[in-house]
Each structure stands twice: as structure tokens, then as C-alpha cells.
Amino acid sequence: MLTKTHLISTFDKLPENLTIDQVIEHIIFVGKVQKGLEDSENGRVFTTDEAREKLNKWLK
């Protein structure tokens, strides 16, 4: 789960001048990275072969 404390610490590392769009994009990015880490820790991942198979179905 993404916490306010985590967001604040990541904002502190950003440049001073940002647009609201850049802030929103950053929040979305951090949230997706956090979800990916949680998925990985909980075994919700695909093997390379499974990923290739899914991509091949989408790209055909």
C-alpha cells in the first residue's frame, strides 16, 4: 500500500518547480511501482515463457 509518508519522502526528492500534471504522473508512477513490488512479494508474477505467451496472443 502506498502511504502518505512514502509519497512525501518521494516528493522531497523532486525538483522545486513542477506542474500539477507532473505531480499527478509521479503519484501514478509511484503507485504502480509499489503495486508491482507487492505483486512480486506475494508471488503474483508470470514466468518469462508465460509473459511471452500472453504477449503473442495480444500482438496477433
C-alpha distance matrix in Angstrom:
0.0 3.8 6.3 9.9 11.3 9.7 11.1 14.3 14.9 14.7 16.9 19.3 20.0 21.0 24.6 26.0 27.2 24.7 25.2 22.8 22.4 21.4 18.7 17.3 17.6 15.7 12.7 12.8 13.4 10.6 8.1 10.3 10.5 6.9 7.3 10.6 10.0 8.0 11.0 13.4 12.5 12.9 16.1 15.3 17.6 21.1 24.1 26.0 28.7 26.4 24.9 28.5 29.6 27.0 27.8 31.5 31.3 29.6 32.0 35.2
3.8 0.0 3.8 6.9 8.5 6.7 7.4 10.8 11.7 11.3 13.3 15.8 16.7 17.4 21.0 22.3 23.5 21.1 21.7 19.4 19.3 18.1 15.2 14.2 14.7 12.6 9.5 10.4 11.1 8.0 6.2 9.4 9.6 6.6 8.3 11.5 11.0 10.3 13.3 15.3 14.9 15.9 18.8 17.9 19.6 22.9 25.8 27.3 30.1 28.0 26.1 29.5 31.0 28.3 28.6 32.4 32.3 30.2 32.4 35.8
6.3 3.8 0.0 3.8 5.3 5.2 6.4 8.7 10.0 10.9 12.4 14.5 16.1 17.2 20.7 21.4 23.1 21.1 21.9 19.6 20.2 19.0 15.7 15.3 16.5 14.0 11.0 12.9 13.8 10.5 9.5 12.9 12.9 10.0 12.0 15.1 14.1 13.3 16.6 18.5 17.5 18.7 21.8 21.2 23.1 26.5 29.3 30.8 33.7 31.7 29.8 33.2 34.7 32.1 32.4 36.1 36.1 34.0 36.1 39.5
9.9 6.9 3.8 0.0 3.8 5.4 5.1 6.1 8.6 9.9 10.4 12.3 14.6 15.5 18.7 18.9 20.6 18.9 19.8 17.5 18.8 17.6 14.0 14.2 16.0 13.5 10.6 13.4 14.6 11.6 11.2 15.0 15.1 12.8 15.0 18.1 17.3 16.9 20.1 21.9 21.1 22.4 25.4 24.7 26.4 29.7 32.4 33.7 36.8 34.8 32.7 35.9 37.5 34.8 34.8 38.6 38.5 36.2 38.2 41.6
11.3 8.5 5.3 3.8 0.0 3.8 5.5 5.1 6.2 8.7 9.9 10.7 13.0 14.8 18.1 18.5 20.8 19.6 21.1 19.5 20.8 19.1 15.6 16.5 17.8 14.8 12.6 15.6 15.9 12.5 13.0 16.5 15.7 13.4 16.2 18.8 17.3 17.3 20.8 22.0 20.9 22.7 25.8 25.5 27.0 30.4 32.8 34.1 37.3 35.6 33.6 36.8 38.6 36.2 36.1 39.9 40.2 38.0 39.8 43.3
9.7 6.7 5.2 5.4 3.8 0.0 3.8 5.5 5.2 6.3 8.7 10.1 11.3 13.1 16.7 17.8 20.0 18.5 20.1 18.7 19.3 17.3 14.2 14.9 15.6 12.3 10.5 13.1 12.8 9.2 10.2 13.3 12.2 10.1 13.4 15.5 14.1 14.6 18.0 18.9 18.2 20.3 23.1 22.8 23.9 27.2 29.5 30.6 33.9 32.3 30.2 33.3 35.3 32.9 32.8 36.5 37.0 34.8 36.5 40.1
11.1 7.4 6.4 5.1 5.5 3.8 0.0 3.8 5.5 5.2 6.1 8.6 10.2 10.9 14.3 15.2 16.9 15.1 16.5 14.9 15.7 13.8 10.6 11.4 12.5 9.3 7.4 10.7 11.0 7.9 9.1 12.6 12.2 10.9 13.9 16.2 15.6 16.3 19.3 20.6 20.4 22.3 24.8 24.0 25.0 28.0 30.5 31.3 34.5 32.9 30.4 33.4 35.4 32.7 32.3 36.1 36.4 34.0 35.5 39.1
14.3 10.8 8.7 6.1 5.1 5.5 3.8 0.0 3.8 5.4 5.0 6.2 9.0 10.1 13.1 13.4 15.6 14.6 16.5 15.3 16.9 14.9 11.6 13.3 14.8 11.6 10.3 13.9 14.2 11.3 12.9 16.3 15.7 14.5 17.6 19.8 18.9 19.7 22.8 23.9 23.5 25.5 28.2 27.6 28.5 31.6 33.9 34.6 37.9 36.5 34.0 36.9 39.0 36.4 35.9 39.6 40.1 37.6 39.0 42.6
14.9 11.7 10.0 8.6 6.2 5.2 5.5 3.8 0.0 3.8 5.5 5.2 6.9 9.4 12.7 13.7 16.4 15.8 18.2 17.6 18.8 16.2 13.4 15.4 16.0 12.4 11.9 15.2 14.5 11.4 13.6 16.5 15.0 14.0 17.6 19.1 17.7 19.0 22.3 22.7 22.2 24.7 27.2 27.0 27.7 30.7 32.7 33.3 36.8 35.6 33.2 36.0 38.4 36.1 35.5 39.2 40.0 37.6 38.9 42.6
14.7 11.3 10.9 9.9 8.7 6.3 5.2 5.4 3.8 0.0 3.8 5.4 5.4 6.9 10.6 12.4 14.6 13.4 15.8 15.4 16.0 13.1 10.7 12.7 12.8 9.0 9.2 12.3 11.2 8.5 11.4 13.9 12.5 12.3 15.8 17.1 16.2 18.0 20.8 21.3 21.4 23.9 26.1 25.5 25.8 28.5 30.5 30.8 34.2 33.2 30.5 33.1 35.6 33.3 32.4 36.1 37.0 34.5 35.6 39.3
16.9 13.3 12.4 10.4 9.9 8.7 6.1 5.0 5.5 3.8 0.0 3.8 5.3 5.2 8.4 9.3 11.4 10.4 12.8 12.5 13.8 11.1 8.5 11.2 12.0 8.7 9.1 12.7 12.3 10.4 13.1 15.8 15.1 15.1 18.3 19.8 19.4 21.0 23.7 24.5 24.8 27.1 29.2 28.4 28.7 31.3 33.4 33.6 37.0 35.8 32.9 35.5 37.9 35.4 34.3 38.0 38.7 36.0 37.0 40.7
19.3 15.8 14.5 12.3 10.7 10.1 8.6 6.2 5.2 5.4 3.8 0.0 3.8 5.6 8.1 8.7 11.8 12.0 15.0 15.3 17.0 14.1 11.8 14.9 15.5 12.2 12.9 16.4 15.6 13.5 16.3 19.0 17.7 17.6 21.1 22.4 21.5 23.2 26.2 26.5 26.5 29.1 31.3 30.8 31.1 33.8 35.6 35.8 39.3 38.4 35.6 38.0 40.6 38.3 37.2 40.9 41.8 39.2 40.1 43.8
20.0 16.7 16.1 14.6 13.0 11.3 10.2 9.0 6.9 5.4 5.3 3.8 0.0 3.8 6.8 9.0 11.8 12.0 15.2 16.1 17.0 13.6 12.2 15.2 14.9 11.5 13.1 16.1 14.5 12.7 16.1 18.1 16.4 17.0 20.6 21.2 20.3 22.6 25.3 25.3 25.6 28.4 30.3 29.8 29.6 32.1 33.6 33.5 37.1 36.4 33.5 35.8 38.5 36.5 35.2 38.7 40.0 37.4 38.0 41.8
21.0 17.4 17.2 15.5 14.8 13.1 10.9 10.1 9.4 6.9 5.2 5.6 3.8 0.0 3.8 6.5 8.5 8.3 11.6 12.8 13.6 10.2 9.3 12.7 12.4 9.4 11.7 14.6 13.3 12.5 15.9 17.7 16.6 17.7 20.9 21.6 21.4 23.7 26.1 26.3 27.1 29.7 31.4 30.5 30.2 32.4 34.1 33.7 37.1 36.4 33.2 35.3 38.0 35.8 34.2 37.7 38.9 36.0 36.5 40.3
24.6 21.0 20.7 18.7 18.1 16.7 14.3 13.1 12.7 10.6 8.4 8.1 6.8 3.8 0.0 3.8 5.7 6.9 10.6 12.8 13.9 10.7 10.6 14.3 14.1 11.9 14.5 17.3 16.2 15.9 19.2 20.9 20.0 21.3 24.4 25.1 25.0 27.4 29.6 29.9 30.8 33.4 34.9 33.9 33.5 35.5 37.1 36.4 39.8 39.2 35.9 37.8 40.6 38.3 36.5 39.9 41.1 38.1 38.3 42.1
26.0 22.3 21.4 18.9 18.5 17.8 15.2 13.4 13.7 12.4 9.3 8.7 9.0 6.5 3.8 0.0 3.8 6.4 9.9 12.1 14.1 11.6 11.1 14.9 15.6 13.7 15.7 18.8 18.4 18.0 21.0 23.1 22.6 23.6 26.6 27.6 27.6 29.7 32.0 32.6 33.3 35.8 37.5 36.5 36.3 38.4 40.2 39.7 43.1 42.2 39.0 40.9 43.6 41.1 39.4 42.8 43.8 40.7 41.0 44.8
27.2 23.5 23.1 20.6 20.8 20.0 16.9 15.6 16.4 14.6 11.4 11.8 11.8 8.5 5.7 3.8 0.0 3.8 6.9 9.9 11.8 9.8 10.1 13.7 14.4 13.5 15.8 18.4 18.3 18.7 21.4 23.3 23.2 24.6 27.2 28.3 28.8 30.8 32.8 33.6 34.7 36.9 38.5 37.1 36.8 38.7 40.6 39.9 43.0 42.1 38.7 40.5 43.0 40.5 38.6 41.9 42.8 39.5 39.7 43.3
24.7 21.1 21.1 18.9 19.6 18.5 15.1 14.6 15.8 13.4 10.4 12.0 12.0 8.3 6.9 6.4 3.8 0.0 3.7 6.5 8.0 6.0 6.7 10.1 10.8 10.4 12.7 15.0 15.2 16.0 18.5 20.2 20.6 22.0 24.4 25.5 26.4 28.3 30.1 31.1 32.3 34.4 35.9 34.2 33.9 35.8 37.9 37.2 40.3 39.2 35.8 37.5 39.9 37.3 35.4 38.7 39.4 36.1 36.4 40.1
25.2 21.7 21.9 19.8 21.1 20.1 16.5 16.5 18.2 15.8 12.8 15.0 15.2 11.6 10.6 9.9 6.9 3.7 0.0 3.8 5.3 5.2 6.5 8.8 9.9 10.7 12.7 14.5 15.4 16.7 18.6 20.2 21.2 22.7 24.6 25.9 27.2 28.9 30.4 31.7 33.2 34.9 36.3 34.3 34.1 35.8 38.1 37.5 40.3 39.0 35.5 37.3 39.4 36.5 34.7 37.9 38.3 34.9 35.3 38.7
22.8 19.4 19.6 17.5 19.5 18.7 14.9 15.3 17.6 15.4 12.5 15.3 16.1 12.8 12.8 12.1 9.9 6.5 3.8 0.0 3.8 5.4 5.0 6.2 8.6 9.8 10.6 12.4 14.1 15.4 16.6 18.5 20.0 21.1 22.6 24.4 25.9 27.1 28.6 30.3 31.7 33.1 34.7 32.5 32.7 34.6 37.1 36.8 39.5 37.9 34.6 36.5 38.4 35.3 33.8 37.1 37.2 33.8 34.5 38.0
22.4 19.3 20.2 18.8 20.8 19.3 15.7 16.9 18.8 16.0 13.8 17.0 17.0 13.6 13.9 14.1 11.8 8.0 5.3 3.8 0.0 3.8 5.4 5.1 6.1 8.5 9.9 10.6 12.1 14.2 15.4 16.5 18.3 19.9 21.1 22.5 24.4 25.8 26.9 28.5 30.3 31.6 32.8 30.5 30.4 31.9 34.4 33.9 36.5 34.9 31.5 33.3 35.1 32.1 30.3 33.6 33.7 30.2 30.9 34.3
21.4 18.1 19.0 17.6 19.1 17.3 13.8 14.9 16.2 13.1 11.1 14.1 13.6 10.2 10.7 11.6 9.8 6.0 5.2 5.4 3.8 0.0 3.8 5.5 5.0 6.1 8.6 9.9 10.3 12.1 14.1 15.3 16.3 18.2 19.9 20.9 22.4 24.2 25.5 26.8 28.5 30.2 31.4 29.4 29.0 30.7 32.9 32.3 35.1 33.8 30.4 32.2 34.4 31.6 29.8 33.1 33.6 30.3 30.8 34.3
18.7 15.2 15.7 14.0 15.6 14.2 10.6 11.6 13.4 10.7 8.5 11.8 12.2 9.3 10.6 11.1 10.1 6.7 6.5 5.0 5.4 3.8 0.0 3.8 5.5 5.1 6.3 8.7 9.8 10.6 12.3 14.3 15.4 16.5 18.4 20.0 21.2 22.6 24.3 25.8 27.0 28.7 30.3 28.4 28.5 30.6 33.1 32.9 35.8 34.3 31.1 33.2 35.3 32.4 31.0 34.5 34.8 31.6 32.5 36.1
17.3 14.2 15.3 14.2 16.5 14.9 11.4 13.3 15.4 12.7 11.2 14.9 15.2 12.7 14.3 14.9 13.7 10.1 8.8 6.2 5.1 5.5 3.8 0.0 3.8 5.4 5.1 6.2 8.6 10.0 10.6 12.4 14.3 15.4 16.6 18.4 20.1 21.2 22.5 24.4 25.9 27.0 28.6 26.4 26.6 28.6 31.4 31.3 34.0 32.1 29.0 31.3 33.0 29.9 28.7 32.2 32.2 28.9 30.1 33.5
17.6 14.7 16.5 16.0 17.8 15.6 12.5 14.8 16.0 12.8 12.0 15.5 14.9 12.4 14.1 15.6 14.4 10.8 9.9 8.6 6.1 5.0 5.5 3.8 0.0 3.8 5.5 5.1 6.1 8.6 9.9 10.6 12.3 14.2 15.3 16.5 18.4 20.0 20.9 22.5 24.4 25.7 26.9 24.6 24.4 26.1 28.6 28.2 30.9 29.4 26.0 28.1 30.1 27.1 25.6 29.1 29.4 26.1 27.0 30.6
15.7 12.6 14.0 13.5 14.8 12.3 9.3 11.6 12.4 9.0 8.7 12.2 11.5 9.4 11.9 13.7 13.5 10.4 10.7 9.8 8.5 6.1 5.1 5.4 3.8 0.0 3.8 5.4 5.0 6.1 8.4 9.8 10.5 12.1 14.1 15.3 16.5 18.3 19.8 21.0 22.5 24.3 25.7 23.9 23.8 25.8 28.1 27.9 31.0 29.5 26.4 28.6 30.8 28.1 26.8 30.4 30.9 27.9 28.9 32.5
12.7 9.5 11.0 10.6 12.6 10.5 7.4 10.3 11.9 9.2 9.1 12.9 13.1 11.7 14.5 15.7 15.8 12.7 12.7 10.6 9.9 8.6 6.3 5.1 5.5 3.8 0.0 3.8 5.5 5.2 6.1 8.6 10.0 10.5 12.2 14.2 15.4 16.5 18.2 20.0 21.1 22.5 24.3 22.5 22.9 25.3 28.0 28.3 31.2 29.4 26.5 29.1 31.0 28.0 27.2 30.9 31.1 28.2 29.6 33.2
12.8 10.4 12.9 13.4 15.6 13.1 10.7 13.9 15.2 12.3 12.7 16.4 16.1 14.6 17.3 18.8 18.4 15.0 14.5 12.4 10.6 9.9 8.7 6.2 5.1 5.4 3.8 0.0 3.8 5.6 5.1 6.2 8.7 9.9 10.5 12.3 14.3 15.3 16.4 18.3 20.0 21.0 22.4 20.2 20.4 22.5 25.4 25.6 28.3 26.3 23.4 25.9 27.6 24.5 23.7 27.4 27.4 24.5 26.0 29.5
13.4 11.1 13.8 14.6 15.9 12.8 11.0 14.2 14.5 11.2 12.3 15.6 14.5 13.3 16.2 18.4 18.3 15.2 15.4 14.1 12.1 10.3 9.8 8.6 6.1 5.0 5.5 3.8 0.0 3.8 5.4 5.2 6.2 8.6 9.9 10.6 12.4 14.3 15.3 16.5 18.4 20.0 21.1 19.1 18.8 20.8 23.3 23.2 26.2 24.6 21.5 24.0 26.1 23.4 22.3 26.0 26.5 23.7 24.9 28.6
10.6 8.0 10.5 11.6 12.5 9.2 7.9 11.3 11.4 8.5 10.4 13.5 12.7 12.5 15.9 18.0 18.7 16.0 16.7 15.4 14.2 12.1 10.6 10.0 8.6 6.1 5.2 5.6 3.8 0.0 3.8 5.5 5.1 6.1 8.6 9.9 10.6 12.3 14.2 15.3 16.5 18.4 20.0 18.6 18.7 21.3 23.7 24.1 27.2 25.7 22.9 25.7 27.8 25.2 24.5 28.3 28.8 26.4 27.8 31.4
8.1 6.2 9.5 11.2 13.0 10.2 9.1 12.9 13.6 11.4 13.1 16.3 16.1 15.9 19.2 21.0 21.4 18.5 18.6 16.6 15.4 14.1 12.3 10.6 9.9 8.4 6.1 5.1 5.4 3.8 0.0 3.8 5.5 5.1 6.2 8.6 9.9 10.6 12.2 14.2 15.3 16.5 18.3 16.5 17.3 20.0 22.8 23.7 26.5 24.5 22.0 25.1 26.7 23.9 23.6 27.4 27.5 25.1 27.0 30.4
10.3 9.4 12.9 15.0 16.5 13.3 12.6 16.3 16.5 13.9 15.8 19.0 18.1 17.7 20.9 23.1 23.3 20.2 20.2 18.5 16.5 15.3 14.3 12.4 10.6 9.8 8.6 6.2 5.2 5.5 3.8 0.0 3.8 5.4 5.0 6.1 8.6 9.8 10.4 12.2 14.2 15.2 16.3 14.2 14.4 16.7 19.5 20.2 22.9 21.0 18.3 21.3 23.0 20.2 19.9 23.7 23.9 21.5 23.4 26.8
10.5 9.6 12.9 15.1 15.7 12.2 12.2 15.7 15.0 12.5 15.1 17.7 16.4 16.6 20.0 22.6 23.2 20.6 21.2 20.0 18.3 16.3 15.4 14.3 12.3 10.5 10.0 8.7 6.2 5.1 5.5 3.8 0.0 3.8 5.5 5.1 6.2 8.7 9.8 10.5 12.3 14.3 15.3 13.9 13.8 16.3 18.6 19.2 22.3 20.9 18.3 21.2 23.4 21.1 20.7 24.4 25.1 23.1 24.6 28.2
6.9 6.6 10.0 12.8 13.4 10.1 10.9 14.5 14.0 12.3 15.1 17.6 17.0 17.7 21.3 23.6 24.6 22.0 22.7 21.1 19.9 18.2 16.5 15.4 14.2 12.1 10.5 9.9 8.6 6.1 5.1 5.4 3.8 0.0 3.8 5.4 5.1 6.2 8.6 9.9 10.6 12.4 14.3 13.3 14.1 17.2 19.8 21.0 24.0 22.3 20.2 23.5 25.3 23.0 23.1 26.8 27.3 25.4 27.4 30.8
7.3 8.3 12.0 15.0 16.2 13.4 13.9 17.6 17.6 15.8 18.3 21.1 20.6 20.9 24.4 26.6 27.2 24.4 24.6 22.6 21.1 19.9 18.4 16.6 15.3 14.1 12.2 10.5 9.9 8.6 6.2 5.0 5.5 3.8 0.0 3.8 5.4 5.1 6.1 8.5 9.8 10.5 12.2 10.4 11.6 14.8 17.8 19.3 22.0 19.8 17.9 21.4 22.7 20.2 20.7 24.5 24.5 22.8 25.1 28.3
10.6 11.5 15.1 18.1 18.8 15.5 16.2 19.8 19.1 17.1 19.8 22.4 21.2 21.6 25.1 27.6 28.3 25.5 25.9 24.4 22.5 20.9 20.0 18.4 16.5 15.3 14.2 12.3 10.6 9.9 8.6 6.1 5.1 5.4 3.8 0.0 3.8 5.4 5.0 6.1 8.6 9.9 10.5 8.9 8.9 11.8 14.5 15.8 18.7 16.9 14.9 18.3 20.0 17.8 18.2 21.9 22.4 20.9 22.9 26.2
10.0 11.0 14.1 17.3 17.3 14.1 15.6 18.9 17.7 16.2 19.4 21.5 20.3 21.4 25.0 27.6 28.8 26.4 27.2 25.9 24.4 22.4 21.2 20.1 18.4 16.5 15.4 14.3 12.4 10.6 9.9 8.6 6.2 5.1 5.4 3.8 0.0 3.8 5.4 5.1 6.1 8.6 9.9 9.7 10.1 13.4 15.5 17.1 20.2 18.8 17.2 20.6 22.4 20.7 21.2 24.8 25.5 24.3 26.2 29.4
8.0 10.3 13.3 16.9 17.3 14.6 16.3 19.7 19.0 18.0 21.0 23.2 22.6 23.7 27.4 29.7 30.8 28.3 28.9 27.1 25.8 24.2 22.6 21.2 20.0 18.3 16.5 15.3 14.3 12.3 10.6 9.8 8.7 6.2 5.1 5.4 3.8 0.0 3.8 5.4 5.1 6.2 8.6 8.4 10.2 13.9 16.5 18.7 21.4 19.4 18.3 22.0 23.3 21.3 22.4 25.9 26.1 25.1 27.5 30.5
11.0 13.3 16.6 20.1 20.8 18.0 19.3 22.8 22.3 20.8 23.7 26.2 25.3 26.1 29.6 32.0 32.8 30.1 30.4 28.6 26.9 25.5 24.3 22.5 20.9 19.8 18.2 16.4 15.3 14.2 12.2 10.4 9.8 8.6 6.1 5.0 5.4 3.8 0.0 3.8 5.5 5.2 6.2 4.8 6.7 10.3 13.3 15.6 18.1 15.8 14.9 18.7 19.7 17.8 19.1 22.6 22.6 21.9 24.4 27.2
13.4 15.3 18.5 21.9 22.0 18.9 20.6 23.9 22.7 21.3 24.5 26.5 25.3 26.3 29.9 32.6 33.6 31.1 31.7 30.3 28.5 26.8 25.8 24.4 22.5 21.0 20.0 18.3 16.5 15.3 14.2 12.2 10.5 9.9 8.5 6.1 5.1 5.4 3.8 0.0 3.8 5.4 5.2 5.7 5.9 9.4 11.4 13.7 16.5 15.0 14.3 17.8 19.3 18.0 19.2 22.5 23.1 22.7 24.8 27.6
12.5 14.9 17.5 21.1 20.9 18.2 20.4 23.5 22.2 21.4 24.8 26.5 25.6 27.1 30.8 33.3 34.7 32.3 33.2 31.7 30.3 28.5 27.0 25.9 24.4 22.5 21.1 20.0 18.4 16.5 15.3 14.2 12.3 10.6 9.8 8.6 6.1 5.1 5.5 3.8 0.0 3.8 5.6 7.6 9.0 12.6 14.3 16.9 19.6 18.2 17.8 21.4 22.7 21.5 22.9 26.1 26.7 26.3 28.5 31.3
12.9 15.9 18.7 22.4 22.7 20.3 22.3 25.5 24.7 23.9 27.1 29.1 28.4 29.7 33.4 35.8 36.9 34.4 34.9 33.1 31.6 30.2 28.7 27.0 25.7 24.3 22.5 21.0 20.0 18.4 16.5 15.2 14.3 12.4 10.5 9.9 8.6 6.2 5.2 5.4 3.8 0.0 3.8 5.6 8.4 12.0 14.2 17.3 19.4 17.4 17.5 21.2 21.9 20.6 22.5 25.6 25.6 25.5 28.1 30.6
16.1 18.8 21.8 25.4 25.8 23.1 24.8 28.2 27.2 26.1 29.2 31.3 30.3 31.4 34.9 37.5 38.5 35.9 36.3 34.7 32.8 31.4 30.3 28.6 26.9 25.7 24.3 22.4 21.1 20.0 18.3 16.3 15.3 14.3 12.2 10.5 9.9 8.6 6.2 5.2 5.6 3.8 0.0 3.8 5.6 8.7 10.7 14.0 15.9 14.0 14.5 18.1 18.7 17.8 19.9 22.7 22.9 23.2 25.7 28.0
15.3 17.9 21.2 24.7 25.5 22.8 24.0 27.6 27.0 25.5 28.4 30.8 29.8 30.5 33.9 36.5 37.1 34.2 34.3 32.5 30.5 29.4 28.4 26.4 24.6 23.9 22.5 20.2 19.1 18.6 16.5 14.2 13.9 13.3 10.4 8.9 9.7 8.4 4.8 5.7 7.6 5.6 3.8 0.0 3.8 7.1 10.2 13.2 14.9 12.4 12.4 16.2 16.6 15.1 17.2 20.2 20.1 20.0 22.8 25.1
17.6 19.6 23.1 26.4 27.0 23.9 25.0 28.5 27.7 25.8 28.7 31.1 29.6 30.2 33.5 36.3 36.8 33.9 34.1 32.7 30.4 29.0 28.5 26.6 24.4 23.8 22.9 20.4 18.8 18.7 17.3 14.4 13.8 14.1 11.6 8.9 10.1 10.2 6.7 5.9 9.0 8.4 5.6 3.8 0.0 3.8 6.8 9.5 11.5 9.4 9.2 12.9 13.8 12.6 14.4 17.4 17.8 17.9 20.2 22.7
21.1 22.9 26.5 29.7 30.4 27.2 28.0 31.6 30.7 28.5 31.3 33.8 32.1 32.4 35.5 38.4 38.7 35.8 35.8 34.6 31.9 30.7 30.6 28.6 26.1 25.8 25.3 22.5 20.8 21.3 20.0 16.7 16.3 17.2 14.8 11.8 13.4 13.9 10.3 9.4 12.6 12.0 8.7 7.1 3.8 0.0 3.8 6.4 7.9 5.7 5.9 9.4 10.2 9.6 11.6 14.1 14.9 15.5 17.6 19.8
24.1 25.8 29.3 32.4 32.8 29.5 30.5 33.9 32.7 30.5 33.4 35.6 33.6 34.1 37.1 40.2 40.6 37.9 38.1 37.1 34.4 32.9 33.1 31.4 28.6 28.1 28.0 25.4 23.3 23.7 22.8 19.5 18.6 19.8 17.8 14.5 15.5 16.5 13.3 11.4 14.3 14.2 10.7 10.2 6.8 3.8 0.0 3.8 5.4 5.1 6.2 8.6 9.9 10.7 12.3 14.2 15.6 16.8 18.2 20.2
26.0 27.3 30.8 33.7 34.1 30.6 31.3 34.6 33.3 30.8 33.6 35.8 33.5 33.7 36.4 39.7 39.9 37.2 37.5 36.8 33.9 32.3 32.9 31.3 28.2 27.9 28.3 25.6 23.2 24.1 23.7 20.2 19.2 21.0 19.3 15.8 17.1 18.7 15.6 13.7 16.9 17.3 14.0 13.2 9.5 6.4 3.8 0.0 3.8 5.5 5.1 6.2 8.6 10.0 10.5 12.2 14.4 15.4 16.2 18.3
28.7 30.1 33.7 36.8 37.3 33.9 34.5 37.9 36.8 34.2 37.0 39.3 37.1 37.1 39.8 43.1 43.0 40.3 40.3 39.5 36.5 35.1 35.8 34.0 30.9 31.0 31.2 28.3 26.2 27.2 26.5 22.9 22.3 24.0 22.0 18.7 20.2 21.4 18.1 16.5 19.6 19.4 15.9 14.9 11.5 7.9 5.4 3.8 0.0 3.8 5.4 5.1 6.2 8.7 9.9 10.5 12.5 14.4 15.2 16.6
26.4 28.0 31.7 34.8 35.6 32.3 32.9 36.5 35.6 33.2 35.8 38.4 36.4 36.4 39.2 42.2 42.1 39.2 39.0 37.9 34.9 33.8 34.3 32.1 29.4 29.5 29.4 26.3 24.6 25.7 24.5 21.0 20.9 22.3 19.8 16.9 18.8 19.4 15.8 15.0 18.2 17.4 14.0 12.4 9.4 5.7 5.1 5.5 3.8 0.0 3.8 5.5 5.1 6.3 8.6 9.9 10.9 12.6 14.3 15.8
24.9 26.1 29.8 32.7 33.6 30.2 30.4 34.0 33.2 30.5 32.9 35.6 33.5 33.2 35.9 39.0 38.7 35.8 35.5 34.6 31.5 30.4 31.1 29.0 26.0 26.4 26.5 23.4 21.5 22.9 22.0 18.3 18.3 20.2 17.9 14.9 17.2 18.3 14.9 14.3 17.8 17.5 14.5 12.4 9.2 5.9 6.2 5.1 5.4 3.8 0.0 3.8 5.4 5.2 6.1 8.5 10.0 10.7 12.1 14.4
28.5 29.5 33.2 35.9 36.8 33.3 33.4 36.9 36.0 33.1 35.5 38.0 35.8 35.3 37.8 40.9 40.5 37.5 37.3 36.5 33.3 32.2 33.2 31.3 28.1 28.6 29.1 25.9 24.0 25.7 25.1 21.3 21.2 23.5 21.4 18.3 20.6 22.0 18.7 17.8 21.4 21.2 18.1 16.2 12.9 9.4 8.6 6.2 5.1 5.5 3.8 0.0 3.8 5.5 5.1 6.0 8.6 9.9 10.3 12.1
29.6 31.0 34.7 37.5 38.6 35.3 35.4 39.0 38.4 35.6 37.9 40.6 38.5 38.0 40.6 43.6 43.0 39.9 39.4 38.4 35.1 34.4 35.3 33.0 30.1 30.8 31.0 27.6 26.1 27.8 26.7 23.0 23.4 25.3 22.7 20.0 22.4 23.3 19.7 19.3 22.7 21.9 18.7 16.6 13.8 10.2 9.9 8.6 6.2 5.1 5.4 3.8 0.0 3.8 5.5 5.2 6.4 8.9 10.0 10.9
27.0 28.3 32.1 34.8 36.2 32.9 32.7 36.4 36.1 33.3 35.4 38.3 36.5 35.8 38.3 41.1 40.5 37.3 36.5 35.3 32.1 31.6 32.4 29.9 27.1 28.1 28.0 24.5 23.4 25.2 23.9 20.2 21.1 23.0 20.2 17.8 20.7 21.3 17.8 18.0 21.5 20.6 17.8 15.1 12.6 9.6 10.7 10.0 8.7 6.3 5.2 5.5 3.8 0.0 3.8 5.5 5.2 6.4 8.8 10.3
27.8 28.6 32.4 34.8 36.1 32.8 32.3 35.9 35.5 32.4 34.3 37.2 35.2 34.2 36.5 39.4 38.6 35.4 34.7 33.8 30.3 29.8 31.0 28.7 25.6 26.8 27.2 23.7 22.3 24.5 23.6 19.9 20.7 23.1 20.7 18.2 21.2 22.4 19.1 19.2 22.9 22.5 19.9 17.2 14.4 11.6 12.3 10.5 9.9 8.6 6.1 5.1 5.5 3.8 0.0 3.8 5.4 5.1 6.0 8.6
31.5 32.4 36.1 38.6 39.9 36.5 36.1 39.6 39.2 36.1 38.0 40.9 38.7 37.7 39.9 42.8 41.9 38.7 37.9 37.1 33.6 33.1 34.5 32.2 29.1 30.4 30.9 27.4 26.0 28.3 27.4 23.7 24.4 26.8 24.5 21.9 24.8 25.9 22.6 22.5 26.1 25.6 22.7 20.2 17.4 14.1 14.2 12.2 10.5 9.9 8.5 6.0 5.2 5.5 3.8 0.0 3.8 5.5 5.2 6.1
31.3 32.3 36.1 38.5 40.2 37.0 36.4 40.1 40.0 37.0 38.7 41.8 40.0 38.9 41.1 43.8 42.8 39.4 38.3 37.2 33.7 33.6 34.8 32.2 29.4 30.9 31.1 27.4 26.5 28.8 27.5 23.9 25.1 27.3 24.5 22.4 25.5 26.1 22.6 23.1 26.7 25.6 22.9 20.1 17.8 14.9 15.6 14.4 12.5 10.9 10.0 8.6 6.4 5.2 5.4 3.8 0.0 3.8 5.6 5.6
29.6 30.2 34.0 36.2 38.0 34.8 34.0 37.6 37.6 34.5 36.0 39.2 37.4 36.0 38.1 40.7 39.5 36.1 34.9 33.8 30.2 30.3 31.6 28.9 26.1 27.9 28.2 24.5 23.7 26.4 25.1 21.5 23.1 25.4 22.8 20.9 24.3 25.1 21.9 22.7 26.3 25.5 23.2 20.0 17.9 15.5 16.8 15.4 14.4 12.6 10.7 9.9 8.9 6.4 5.1 5.5 3.8 0.0 3.8 5.7
32.0 32.4 36.1 38.2 39.8 36.5 35.5 39.0 38.9 35.6 37.0 40.1 38.0 36.5 38.3 41.0 39.7 36.4 35.3 34.5 30.9 30.8 32.5 30.1 27.0 28.9 29.6 26.0 24.9 27.8 27.0 23.4 24.6 27.4 25.1 22.9 26.2 27.5 24.4 24.8 28.5 28.1 25.7 22.8 20.2 17.6 18.2 16.2 15.2 14.3 12.1 10.3 10.0 8.8 6.0 5.2 5.6 3.8 0.0 3.8
35.2 35.8 39.5 41.6 43.3 40.1 39.1 42.6 42.6 39.3 40.7 43.8 41.8 40.3 42.1 44.8 43.3 40.1 38.7 38.0 34.3 34.3 36.1 33.5 30.6 32.5 33.2 29.5 28.6 31.4 30.4 26.8 28.2 30.8 28.3 26.2 29.4 30.5 27.2 27.6 31.3 30.6 28.0 25.1 22.7 19.8 20.2 18.3 16.6 15.8 14.4 12.1 10.9 10.3 8.6 6.1 5.6 5.7 3.8 0.0
